[in-house]
Amino acid sequence: MSKIKVAIIGVGNCASALVQGVYYYKQRAGEEPVGVVFPEIGGYKVTDIDFVVAFDVDEHKVNKDLSEAIFAPPNNALKIVDVPKLDVPVLKGPVLDGIDIHLKDTLIKISNEKEVDVAQALKDYGVEIAICYLPTGAVKAANYYAEQALKAGVAFVNAMPAPIASDETWQKKFMEANVPLAGDDVQNQVGATVVHKTLINLIDLRGARVENTYQINIGGTPDFANLEYRKEGKEKTKTRAVKQMASHDFQAFIAPVAYIKFLGCKKIAHMVIEGRKFAGVPFRIELMLEVYDPYNSAGMMVDVIRLVKLALDRGIGGPLISISAWAFKNPPVHASPYIAKQWVIEFIEGKRER
């Protein structure tokens, strides 16, 4: 199979985990790819993913090779493999609202390099799929990169909470251009949202009622530092994703609440669900989840990339419903994890168009 040419927008922890993860499997070619949902999709393996260009604004990353930039501060993703020199440049993109004012010159120092023409760069490097890993709150920047992907005819994967794939205007634009679109806000492989969704859906399926639930998260990644000032978008997508899993309404509060630097790239989620079952008898579920957060994202993204490539091969543009429902918190159409996975299987088999 041919390689899948991928651009990364925002070289943070999630990008680091994705690049490291791909090379982890390349070093183990021929072995069973443990931790991957779909070892092969339309003939494509994880090892067929090829990074060709990246965009960032941090002076520690711009003009560096991607293999160096993924380990540059403030990144602190767990190192699992030595990534060879890739000859993949990190180019300077526009700042727009990509960096919160509280983090400028403290966590991140903006590069003085000249901004590139992003659409032209996507064309020049032969990019097929662009992944938007911008921080939460960078809505203008996400919209800008979506527009650049459209201009270049490049499939766009929105891994952050800004409404792109879930927005009807953007859906129409990508449909008219016949360019694939997936998103929004990647849902982790074994993350707090998907675990929470699964529990809520299970309770609803068994005929019980959820009365209230909350989830609070803490972590030490730069993403959590950003969320101290820009958590509104993340709260909305996570809460909406969980509430969609029941046929009745209930009170819910889901939010990142604290950046604790010494936790590094660990994320700790605390969930509580309260409700009533048979004869109105109350129940309570309390659960704690601890994960290395960036790898949760990468575990889904290696599938998303190959699924989007399959859409490209089939000439399918516009919002990819099955892929988005399976891999994102705020997709165009919500579905339980069980149903969404079946949709993806049917998409792979050619039984569903999108």
N, C-alpha and C positions, 0 to 999 in steps of 0.2 A: 504494500500500500504506500501511497505518497505520504509525505509528512504534512502535518496540520500546522500552518504558519500562524502563530499567535502573537499579538501585541498585549503588553500589560500597561495599564494606566494606573499609576500609583504603586511605587515599589516599596510597599510596607511589609508587615509580618505575613499577611495572607499570600502576597506574591512570593515571599521567601519560602514559605512552606510548600507552595505549588511547584516552584522551580526545584527545590530540594527533593520533593516527593517524586517528581518525574525522573530525576537522575538516580534516586534510590532504586526505582524499578528498572531503569536502564542498566544499572550495575548488576541486576539480578535477572537479566533477560533469560527466558527459558524456564524460570521458576514460576510456580503458581503465585499470582499477584494478590497476596493476602491483604485484606483491607479495601479492596476495590469491588464495588457492587457489580459492575459489568466488566469482566476481563476483556471482552471484545465487543465492539459496537460497529456493525456494518463493515467488519474486517479491520477496524482500527483498534490498536492497543494503546495503552498509556504511553508506551515508548515511541509512538508515532507523533507525539506532541513536540513541536519545535518552536521555541521562542525566537523571534527575529528582531524585535525592537521594543523599547519601553519608554514611558514618559513619567517625569517627576519634576519637582521644583526645589528639592532639598539640595543644598550645595555639597552634601556628603555623597550624593548619588548621581547627580547630573554629570555627564561626560565620563562616567565610570562604566566599565563592563558590567553587565547584569550580574555576573557571577560574584563580583565584588559588592555591588550596590545592595544586594539582598542581605548582606551582613553588616552594612553600615548603620551607625546609630541614627535614630533611636530604636531601630529594629532590635528585637530581642527574642525572635522565634528560636525555639530549640534547634540546635544544629544536629542533623542526623547523618549528613554526608558531605564530603568535599566535592563541590561543584567545579568542574574544569572551566578554564577560560572559554567563554561562549562566543566571543566576537559579536556580542549583542549590545548595541549602545543604549544608554539611558539618555534621552533627549529632554531638553527643557520645554515644558508645556506652560500654558498660562496659569497664573495663580488663581485669579477670580476669587471665589469664596472657598477655595480648597483648604486654606489654613486658618483656623480660628485665631483671632487677634491675641488671645491669651497665650498661645503656643508659639507665636513668632519670636524668634531670637532666644527662646528658652529651650523648648523641645526641638524646634526646627528652625534652621536658618536658610532663608531663600537664596537660591543661586543668582548671581549677577549675569549669567549667560543669557544670550538672546533667545527669545521664544522661537520655536520652529513652526512651520506651517504643518499642522498635524495631519490634515487630510492628505497633503502631498507626501508626507513621510509614510503614512499608511500605504499609499500606492507604491512608493519607491522601494519599500521593503517587502512588497508582495504579501501583505497581511490579509488573512482570510477572516480571522476572528479577533475582536478587540475586547478585552476584559476590563471593566471599570471597577477598580479597587480603591476609589477615592474615599476619604473619610466621611463618616456621617455628618450631614449638614452642608456638604459641598454640592448644593442643588444646582446652582448656576454652572459650576464646572462640569457636573454630570450631563447637563443639557448640552453644553458646548461640545463635549466629546461624542455624545450621541449624534449631534449634527455633523461632526467631522467624519464619523463612521459612515453616515448616509452619503455624504459627498464622495467618499472613497469607494462606496459600494461594499463595505466591510460589515460582516455580522457583528452585532453588539450584544454583549452579555453584561447586564447591570447587576453587579454583586453588592451594591450599596443601597440604602433605603430610599433614595430620591425616586419619585414616581416617573418611570420611563416606560417599562413594559406594561405597567398597569394603567397607563394614561392613554385614553382613547385617541388623542391627537397624535401622539407618537406612534401608536399602533397603526393608524391610517397612513402616516408618512412611510413607515417601513413596509407596509403592505403594498403601497403604490410603487415603491422603489424595488419591490421584490427582494428585500434584504432581511435575513432572519434577525429576530429580536427575542431575547430571553431575560427574565428578571422578575421581580426586583428583590434585592436584599437576600443574599445566599443563605440558605438554611443548612446548618451544620450537619455533618454526618451522624454524630451522636451528640447533639447539642441540646441546650436547655429548651429551645422552642419546639423541636420535633418530639422530644420526650414529653413535654407538657401537652402538646397537641394529641399525642397518642393516648395519654391517660384520660384527657377530656373526652376524646372520641370513644374510648372503651367504656367509660362511665355512662355516656349517652346510649351506646349500643345495648348496654345491660339494663336499661330502663330506669336507672337512678337519675337524680337531678343534682347538678352542680349549683350551689348557692353563691359561693364566692371563691376566688382563688387569687393568689399573688405569687410573683416570682421576682426575686431580687438577685442581682449578679454583681460580683466584684472581680477585679482582675488587675494585672500589672502591665498590660500591653499599652503601647501608645494610643491604641484605639480607645481604651478606657480613659486615658488622660483627655482625649478629645471629647469623649462623651460626658465628662464633667460639665462641659459648657454647651454641648450640642446633643442632648439625649432625646429631644422631643420626637424626632423622626423615627429613631429606633424604638421608642416606647410604643408609638402608633402601630408600626408594622408587626411587632411581636405580639401585642395585645390583640390586634385584629386576627392574626393567624390562629391564635389559641381559641378565640371566641367563635370562629367559623366552624369549629369541630363539633359543636353541639346543636341540637335542633331547638333549644330553648335559650333564653337570655340569662345572663348571670353577671355578677359584679366581678371585675378583674382589674388587677394592677400589676403590670410587668415592666420592670425598669432596671437599667444598670445604675447602681447607686454609689459606687466608690472605686477610685483608682488607688491601688495599693502597690507601690512600685516594687517592693521586694517579692511580690508574687510572680514577677517576670511574665512569661507568656501563659501562665496558668489562669484559668477562669474557674470560679466557684459559683455555682448557682444553687439557690435555696428555693424550693417550691412547696407551697401548701395548697391543698384543694379540700374544700369543705362542702358537704351536701347532705342529701337525704336519700335513703334507699327504701326497701320494702317497709310498709306500715309507718312511713315517716321517720324511721329511726336514723339518727345522724351518723355520719362517718367523717373521718379526717385522714388525709394522706399527706405525709411530710417526707420530702426527698431532698438529698443533696447530691449534686453532680460536680465532679472536678475533672477538668480536661485541659490538654494543651491546645488552646483555642485555634491558632492558625491552621493546624493540621485537620481540624474538623471541617473548615472551609475547603481546603485543598482536596479532601476526600470526595467531596461532591463535584468540585470543579473539573476534575479529570474526566468525569462522566459527561458533564455539561458540554465541555469542549468537543468531545467526540460526537455527541448527539447533535450539536449545532452543525458540525461538519457534515453529518448525514443529511441534514436539512439542505445545506448548500449543494451537496451532490445531487439531491433530488429536485433542486430548483424551487424550494419552498421558501417564501419570504413572509414577513409580517410576524406577529406574536406567535411564539411556539408554546401552545397551551399545555401540552402534556409535560414537556421538559420543565416549564416554569412552575407548574403545580407540584412537581416532584422535588425540585431543588431550591425553591425560593420561598421566603416568608410572605411576600405580598405579590403573588402572581396575578395575571389577568383573571384566572378562574381558580378558586380554591377547591381543594379536595383532600380527603384524609390520606395519610401516607400509603395505606394499602391500595386505595383506588388510583392514586397518582402513579404508583409504581406500575400498576397494570396498564395504565395509559401509555407509559413509556415503553413497556414491552410491546404493546400493540403498535406504537410508532416505529420501533425498531423493525418489527415484522412487516411494516408497510400497510397495516390495517387501519391506522389513523393517519390522516394527512399531516396534522400538526399537534 
